[in-house]
């Protein structure tokens, strides 16, 4: 009896594993047309796919509803494997196609240096969620104003002027009095309520109809007669000299509002983009310096089994650690085969 069938059928194992495995990582033969010491990697595509499908049918009942399957392949069968995974696990449960940089030295003996493998990720159901990864200390983030949270400067405008004409309007600069508009084709990415709330920290503001349909139409890329009417501008309630004095005092206070002005308060309007405090989502490009490479995995294998080669295609411990950390929590059950 196959060990996966045993986990499902034998009662004492089924009680422990059936529907309770959080992660299954499969590293099948890549079917590259080669014959290795430990297995034959040279079989018909249809046979290979049938074997894989049978294995997936064995695995699926063992997985928990918040579980996932990770299948490690190279370029030979990955496109066919996705069809089988779509059939058995469900096309709606595809999560990602991760690219792993398995080598870091250029292979000059081939027409194209093959530097990567692919890992297909499928969830069992929408209950599966990827764990966040540690934050990267990005030198672009800082707190020059004394804000306790790390942030970097980002644009307030966003694409979509023609479809979000209500967010195309003037904001009066609290230091210079200049009317600031989004860039051509852009709109303010925040709604009017939030913009008003944040800008009120720089001074007293009010909404006013500026009769600026031609300017707004140009930004939106529409004729003046077609631009949305009734969109007011955000303007200062005090004379500019009083407003500028208040804004300067607020600037010197530090810990600026989420909207601020570049070039020491003389430039355009910008927003703070804070460094996420809860980690970052995994990316689908895994570089060798982060998760290891083939040379590293071979060295690890030699250290474990001096003088022998128990199998030909080991994977680095850091790669497996990344998969386990993303797909499971402490105490979860994982199967790596």
N, C-alpha and C positions, 0 to 999 in steps of 0.2 A: 504494500500500500504506500502511495506517495505521502510524504510527510505532511503536505498541505491538506490532503484528504483526511489524514489521521487527526489533525487539529479540529476538523469539522465534524467527523463521524464518531470518534471514540468519546464516550460521554465525559470522562474526567478531563479531557482536553477541551472538548466543546464548551463546557461550563466556563473555562478560563479564557478561551480565545474566540469563540464564535461571536461575530459582531462586535468585537472589542479591540481589534487591532487598529491603531491610529495611522500607521504609516507602513506601506510596503514599497521598498526600493528594489527594482529588478534590474540586473545587469546581465541580460542574455547574450549569447554569442551574437556578434554583429553580422554574421553571414558575409564575411569579406572575401570568401573564396579561398581561404587559407586553411591549413590543417595544423592545429596546435597539439602539443603533447597531451593536454588535458581534455580536449574536446574537438570535434570536427566542426569547423566554421565554414562549411562548403556544402550547402544543401539547397534544394529547389526553394524558390520563394514561397510557393504554396505550402510546402511542408513546414517551412520555418514559421509562416503565419499561423498555420493550424496549431503548431506546438505552443506558440505564444497565446493564441486564443484559449486553448485548453488551460494554460496556466492562469490566465486572467479569470476564467470561470471558477477555478479552484480558489482564487484569492478573494473574489468579490464578496462571498458570504461571510468571510472572516473580518471584513473591514467594518469599523464603526461608522455611524452616519456622519460624523465629522472627520472621517479619515480621508486618506489620499493615496494615489498610486503614482510612483515616479519610475519611469522606464528610461534606462540609459542606453543610447545608441550612437552610431556614427551616421554618415550620410547614406549608407547603402540601403537600409530598410526603413528609415524614419518616416518617409511619406506613406509607405504601406502600413506601418505600425499605427499611425494615427487613424487610419480607416478602421482597424480592428478595435482600437480603444474607443472610437466613437460608437461602434456597434455594441461592445460589451459594457463599457462604463457609461456611455451616453455622450453624444456630441455636445449637449448643453453643459456637461461637467468638465469640459476642457478648461484648464487654467492658464497654462503658459508653455512655451517652448524655450527652455533655458539653453543658452550656449555657454559651454565650458571651454576655456582656453587650456587645452591639455598639454601643449608644448610651448616652449618659449624660444626655441632656436629654429631659425628658418631652415626648411628642408629644400636644399638647392638641387637635389637629384630628381625632383619631379616637376612637371609642368606648372602645377600650382601647389604650394605648400599647404597641406591640410593640418591646421592648427587647432581645430575644435571638435568636440563631441556635442551631442544634443541630449538633453534630458526632458522628456515629455511629462508634464504634470497634469493629472486628472483628479478631481475631487469626487467623493461619493455623492455628496449633496451640497446644497448651498450652506449647510451648517458648518462646512469647513472654512476656516479662516487662516491665512498665513500669519505667523508670528512676526512682529516687527524686529528689525535688526538694530544694532547699536548705532547711535548717531555718529556721524563723521565730523570731526572737528574741522570746519571749513574756515579758512582764513578770511573769507569774504564777510563773515559774520563778526560783529563786535557790539560794543555799546558806548560809542563816543559821547553820547548825551547823558550817560549815567543810568540809563534804563537797565534794570537788573536782568532782563532777558536779552539774549543775543539776537541781533537782527542785522539785516543788510538792506540796502536801498533797492527798491523795485518800482516799476512803473505803475501809475494809477490808471492810465488808459489801457483799454483792451479792445481787440477787434470786435466789429459788429455794430458800427454806427447806423447803418441803414435799417437794421432790424430792432435796434434799441434807441430810437431817436429821443425817448424821454430821458436818456442818460447822456445826452449831448447838450451841454449848456456851459455858461461861463461861471468860473469861480474867481472872485476878486482876490488878488494877492494882498495879504494883510500888511506887507512891508512897503510895497511899491504902488499899490492900487491898480496894477495892471489886471485886465480881464484875461484869464487863462482858459483856453478851450482844449479839448482833446485833440490829438493829432488827426490828420486827414484819415477818414475811414475808421476812426476809433471812437469809443465812448468811455465814460468813466465806469470802471468795473464795479464800483459800489453803488448801492441804491441811494436816493436822495436823502433819506432819513439818516443813514449812517454818516454820509458826507457832512450833513448839517451838524450832527452831533460832534464829530471830531473837529471840524473847522471852528466850532464855537469855543473851543479851547484856545484858539488864537485871537479871538475877538468876538464882538457882537455882529451877527449876520442876520440877514433877512432875504426872503425871496422877492424878486422884482422882475416884471416883464421888461426886457431890454430892447424889444423890437428888433431882435438880431436874427430874424429868419434867414437872410442871405448868408450870414456866416455859418449858421447851423446847417443850412442846406448844402453848402460847399463841403463841409466835413462829412455829411451823410452821403454825399454823392447823388443827390436828387435835385430836381428843379425846385426853385424857391416856393412855387405854389403847391408843391407836394410835401414839403417838410411838415412835421407835426407841429400844430399850433398849441399855444398855451403852456409852453415850456419856459419857466422863469429861470433867471440867473441867480446865483448866490452872491450877494453883495454886502459890503460892510454897512453897518447902521450908523457908524460915527464918521466924522471927517477923517481923511487919510492920515493927517499928522497925529491925531489922537489914537487912531487905530494902530499906526506904526509904533508909537511909543509903548502901547500895551503889548503888542506882539514881540517887540524887542525885549521887554521885561520877561515875557514868557519864554523866549528863547534862552536868555541868560539863566533862567531857573533850571534848565536841563530836564531830563526825562521827558522829551518832547512827545506830543500827541502822535498817533499812528500815521497821520499825514503831516509832512514837514516840507521844508523848502531847502533845496540844495545850494551849494556854493555860499555857505555861511548865511543862509536865509535870503540870499539875493536871487537864487535861481528858480527853476520851475518846481511845481508840486510833485512830490514823491511820496511813497508809502513805505512803511516798515514791513519787511517780510521776516517773521520770526523763525528762528531755528526750531523745528518741531521738538517738543519735549518728550514725546512718547516713542522715540525711535523712528526709523525710516522703513518703508516697505521694501521687500527684497526686489532686486532688479533681475532682468532676464539675461544679463551678461555677467558671467562670473570669471574674473581674470585669475591667471595663475598665481599672482602675488597675494591674492586673497584666500584662495581655496586649494592651492597646490597644483602640481603638474605630474606628468608621467615619471619624470626622473625622480621626483620626490617619493612617489609611491613605490617605485622599484627599490629605492634605498631603504624605505620602511620595511619592505618585505624581506630584504636581505638581512636586516637587523633581527627580524623575528625568526628567520629560518636560515641560519648561516650555512653556506655551502650547497643549498638546494633551491630549486625554483618550484614551489608547490603549484603555482598557476601563472599564466603568462600575461594577464591583463589586470593587475591590481589597480585600485583606485586610492588616491591619497586620503589620509585620515581627515584632513581639513575639509575636503569636499564632502565626505560623509557627515562630518560634524555640522556643516552648514545645512545640509538637507534635514538632518534630525532636529536642529534648532528651529528651522523654519516650520517644520511640519508637525512637531510634537511638543508636549510639555513634560516636565518631570513626572515620572510615574506612568507615562503612557507606554503602550506596547508597540514595538516596531519590528518588522521583519525585513531583513536585508538578504537578498539572494541573487 
